[in-house]
């Protein structure tokens, strides 16, 4: 009986550990276009996916968990934000792409939720294949508490809004008040 209890305890711990390393999915809907889903990599990996609808799937490179940034780079969309967000820092470089903090203090009402700590980040066109073709930057709306809540990849495409309670990189950013 003691061995059975030990085995059950071991398997319970194994399942908890497996869930902690599982990829997370964050879905975003546009006005007309199909859903875009960001699927993060497993804990010790940097390869995830960005999926458009049900049939378009592109490999995405994510920052390692010990990096100073949350980031993802795919042919369609790129995003990076410092884990220790300092409002005085207006530009940062990740993978040779310069991201600009365009605006702070944005208030958004999203599906009945008031989000008042939103910042706008510009991604240069050169960071993605879609941006290089369109010569248009991408724009992201990010909240340290709720994560990536919305983004626009090109001028002609709609804004994609998170359909979950939080988006990619939610709740993990520290905001400096110095």
LINKABEL-V707639 format. One line per field, one symbol per residue. phi: phi as a letter, one per 30 degrees, with the letter a starting at -180 (. if undefined). psi: psi as a letter, one per 40 degrees, with the letter a starting at -180 (. if undefined). A space follows every 50 residues. Layout:
phi->???
psi->???
This chain:
phi->.dddddddddddddddddddcddccbcbccdcdddcbccdddecbbcbbb ccicbcbcdbccdddcddbcabbbdcbbaabddcdceddcbbcbhicccc ddabidcbcbhicccccdbccccdeddbddddddhcdcbbcbbedcidca abcbedcddccdccdbceidiccccdcd
psi->ddddddddddddddddddddeiiihhihhiddiiihhhhiiidfiehaih hhbeehhihihiiideieihiihiddiiiihidghhedheiihhfehhhh hdiifhhhhhfehhhefhihhhhideeidddddefhiihihhhddeahdi ihdideiihhiieidiahfieehhhie.
